[in-house]
Amino acid sequence: MTLLLFTILAGPWPGEWYESFRLLEHDGALNAVSLLPDSLPGKQQALALSIHYTGGDGALEMVSKCLSSDSSDFRSWAVLGALLTESDREGAGEALRRATELAPEDEPVLLEFLAYLDLVSSRPEEALNRALQALNADPGFAPAALTAAWALEDLHRLREAVEVLDRGLAVSPFAFVLMEEKAALLRSIGIPGSAGMIPEGPVPSDPGGTGTRRPPDARCREAGVPGPAVKTFREFLERNPDDYRTWGQLGLLLERLGRFEAAEDCYREGIAVNPAYGWAYQRLATLTDDPGEKLFLLESAVSADTASGQAWVDLGLAYEDAGDMQAAADAFRKSLDLQPSSWTWVELGWTLESLGRPEEAAQAYENGVGLDSSYACGWQRRGVLLRESGDDPAALEWFTRALPHIGEDPWTLGEMGNILLKADDTEGALAMFERAAAANPDNAYALLNLAMLCRITGDYPAALAGIEGYMRSPAAEEEVWTVEKSFILSDRGGASPADSLENLAPGRWAYTRYGWNALGLGFPLEAARAADSAMSLEGEGPWDWIDLGNLFERLNRADKAAACFQAAEETAGEDVEVHREIAGFFYRTGDYAGAGNRLTEALSFDSTAAVLAELGEARLFEGRLGEAERALNAALERDPSSVFAMCYLGLLEERRGRPESAARWYLDALRIAPGYSYAESRILYITGGDYDRLWNQEHYSPFSWNLWADLSFSRGNQEESAVSGGASLGLNCPRGSSVRLSGSVRLDEKNGERERESAYASLTAEYFFTERVYAGFSSSWDRQPLTVRPWQVSSYLAAGWKSWPTDWMWLAPEAGVGLVNTRWSVGEERTDRLTSFVSFGVWMHRPISPLPNLWLGGGLYLPPGDVEHTVSYAGSELDFDLSDLLSLVLGMSLDYTRTPAVESWEKTDLDYYLRLRLGN
């Protein structure tokens, strides 16, 4: 994106007009001012000037009306003076004198008018002084540079005339009139070999009768074909090849003639003479379509001329195109330090918005309108930010403040109408839409709003008038107006169904398109009405269903959206893009398995890198890491530059608890796409304090395992020590579900002698129906020979709920029923007892913290109708991480049995243990 910008403050003149007028581009100035609102201060006077300089009629009448309505506006007197200069110099002098009394000091337009009046009145010294004063006020004001050059020519100071033209061209290099005048001067003095050969004394103004001196009444006309100037510059450069600025001016003239390769050669000649010729680098950047070369040239431009505000702006725009918004923002700030401009402030604001910094963007927009209160874009973007923040009242107040400065701007009035509509102020909204339509009768947005709002309020004649106006607008969409007109006729009750629906708006696509427009305009109920109507109409294939499904999704109608995507799937055939869209819907609703299945189907007829990468993404979030890895690697085989696949491979490695490997993938992505925000954010995350390698390994790894060894001391029914060890192996499934097999052995000693050996084994399974609700099953075998309970088998069914109030803690209440089968060596031979239980567990773990992990849990087992055999337990563990796989555990357990198996046993048993655990 290349844009010609001028960073001079227009002052009391409309900025859009002034930028063209100051370069003597009068056709451009006329076009610019014609588009401005009539209420904008200074528009009528600027329009009169543009009409005059482009040879139109009515300028004098227009400025006379301005004076009759407000005789205190200096602009009206200044324009009157300019119009009278050729025909009534005395009247022109009086008008310009009145303007001088009312005008701000050093106003360049007025100063140039005064200078030109002095010039045509044979007062070249006075003309020169005023023209130079205007150039001091605005160094790039081409009319003043031209008038100053003519005055110097009348004073026979030709070398200085060339210098003042060069001064103007240095700031306004696109002023072709200045170039042609310079060429004429060089020709009139015989094209000297050096500046010192220009004679100091008087010379004929037209030596040899060549007619190169432009008459004063030709000032401010558009330059003609620059061919003669090109010839003159070439002849001059044959004798002065080291004049780098003339190389640049010749290059620009050749650009205007469409001779771009020759222009490029000229700019490079200028750079060869002066490597610090920054402006030539800028022009070369406009002639290339290679983004990398463009950036190199513009970086060279700012290196060569760090004081060029325009070069920094161009560089900022190039960074924007390259997606490097931070670099763009830095470049715009450099430009603003050098040459403040409302346009640049607003462009900086937009860049800051893209960086997710709305507060800074808002301040930039406010700075822009503070510099030029007539710059509508600044007002508009600031208002949009207020709306996006949810502060509609503040946005309404801001837009209200804007209108006196930017006039009856249709876009702003439409936004105000939408705010009032959202606040249920129907009357106020109607008034705003009417004003927007009045300001621009072709404003389709305002006319459609009017038609819809009038229909909703029951004013059908006004609704019909609004939709008829919308139909005449160049921006009108046939699908939209046909549906709206059918709704008007239907609601009014004056049309048959055939007229209102079948003939006017046939087909699903028309109603869907209308629904999107209605939703965008702030009429969700009308959008829903159109969407419901579209469901029963004929369409033209799966894309109609997809568009309608997307509309229902935006309307939060998930059931209807799903029905649309299902209908699209039935007619999708082998259109891979349709399958991708359908998969995207399932992905957005969290059905990653559904998305993956549809992408798998798409792979059967299109195995492109994009489909494989999306399949890998879906399987990754489904928790099927192996399948995700295979799909993403296959995507990279087909497209080695797919940063999408690289980043998801990095995320996959994160979930496996391998941050180093993840970082390598993210760095690979950044080498291909520097500044890629997702990769940068993930690197910051895994290198920060929030990434927990162990949690990811446990939560996402398909398998988990543990080995442990205990040393315990017990005081209760008996005093004894024990050494135990065990192992567990788990299969982790999507959404937290798991299956786990574990076992352990224990050796007990008393008074230094081995007393008994025991073993324990269990199988548990948990299935999560949602992210929190689960059902579980467990069965355990407890072998304790030489005790009163040689073995016991316990089997339970349970239901539970697990929640993570923070990322470092979970809590889980659980309830269930089970059957406990026990073999006794005393009393009863065997018992089979039905048991119910409730339990509660809490786990706390902060990653990258010196604090240990903490687990607290407890449970109560109660056989139905048999409270005498109530059993409860409580336990806690402190887990100290020694390395990624090794930890030290200090634990305590407390058991309470209301009716012990042996009457002499105590009801409470307290156990402490020290455990060394190895595992993931």
HELIX and SHEET records of a PDB file:
HELIX    1   1 GLY A   15  PHE A   21  1                                   7    
HELIX    2   2 HIS A   26  SER A   34  1                                   9    
HELIX    3   3 LYS A   43  TYR A   53  1                                  11    
HELIX    4   4 ALA A   59  SER A   69  1                                  11    
HELIX    5   5 PHE A   74  LEU A   84  1                                  11    
HELIX    6   6 ARG A   89  LEU A  102  1                                  14    
HELIX    7   7 PRO A  108  VAL A  120  1                                  13    
HELIX    8   8 PRO A  124  ALA A  137  1                                  14    
HELIX    9   9 ALA A  142  ASP A  154  1                                  13    
HELIX   10  10 LEU A  158  VAL A  171  1                                  14    
HELIX   11  11 PHE A  176  SER A  188  1                                  13    
HELIX   12  12 ALA A  195  MET A  197  5                                   3    
HELIX   13  13 PRO A  207  GLY A  209  5                                   3    
HELIX   14  14 PRO A  216  ALA A  218  5                                   3    
HELIX   15  15 GLY A  227  ARG A  239  1                                  13    
HELIX   16  16 TYR A  244  ARG A  256  1                                  13    
HELIX   17  17 PHE A  260  VAL A  273  1                                  14    
HELIX   18  18 GLY A  278  THR A  286  1                                   9    
HELIX   19  19 PRO A  291  ALA A  304  1                                  14    
HELIX   20  20 GLY A  309  ALA A  322  1                                  14    
HELIX   21  21 MET A  325  LEU A  338  1                                  14    
HELIX   22  22 SER A  342  SER A  354  1                                  13    
HELIX   23  23 PRO A  358  LEU A  371  1                                  14    
HELIX   24  24 ALA A  376  GLU A  388  1                                  13    
HELIX   25  25 ASP A  392  ILE A  406  1                                  15    
HELIX   26  26 PRO A  410  LYS A  422  1                                  13    
HELIX   27  27 THR A  426  ALA A  439  1                                  14    
HELIX   28  28 ALA A  444  ILE A  456  1                                  13    
HELIX   29  29 TYR A  460  ARG A  472  1                                  13    
HELIX   30  30 GLU A  478  ARG A  492  1                                  15    
HELIX   31  31 PRO A  497  PRO A  497  1                                   1    
HELIX   32  32 ALA A  498  ASN A  503  3                                   6    
HELIX   33  33 ARG A  508  LEU A  521  1                                  14    
HELIX   34  34 PRO A  524  MET A  535  1                                  12    
HELIX   35  35 PRO A  542  ARG A  554  1                                  13    
HELIX   36  36 ALA A  558  GLU A  570  1                                  13    
HELIX   37  37 VAL A  576  ARG A  588  1                                  13    
HELIX   38  38 TYR A  592  LEU A  603  1                                  12    
HELIX   39  39 ALA A  609  GLU A  622  1                                  14    
HELIX   40  40 LEU A  625  ARG A  638  1                                  14    
HELIX   41  41 VAL A  643  ARG A  655  1                                  13    
HELIX   42  42 PRO A  659  ILE A  672  1                                  14    
HELIX   43  43 SER A  677  ILE A  686  1                                  10    
HELIX   44  44 ARG A  693  TYR A  700  1                                   8    
HELIX   45  45 PRO A  734  GLY A  736  5                                   3    
HELIX   46  46 VAL A  867  HIS A  869  5                                   3    
SHEET    1   A13 SER A 803  THR A 806  0                                        
SHEET    2   A13 MET A 809  ARG A 823 -1                                        
SHEET    3   A13 TRP A 791  TRP A 801 -1                                        
SHEET    4   A13 VAL A 773  ARG A 783 -1                                        
SHEET    5   A13 GLU A 753  PHE A 768 -1                                        
SHEET    6   A13 SER A 738  LYS A 750 -1                                        
SHEET    7   A13 GLU A 719  ASN A 732 -1                                        
SHEET    8   A13 PHE A 703  ARG A 715 -1                                        
SHEET    9   A13 THR A 908  GLY A 919 -1                                        
SHEET   10   A13 LEU A 886  THR A 897 -1                                        
SHEET   11   A13 VAL A 871  ASP A 881 -1                                        
SHEET   12   A13 ASN A 853  LEU A 862 -1                                        
SHEET   13   A13 ARG A 830  MET A 844 -1                                        
END                                                                             
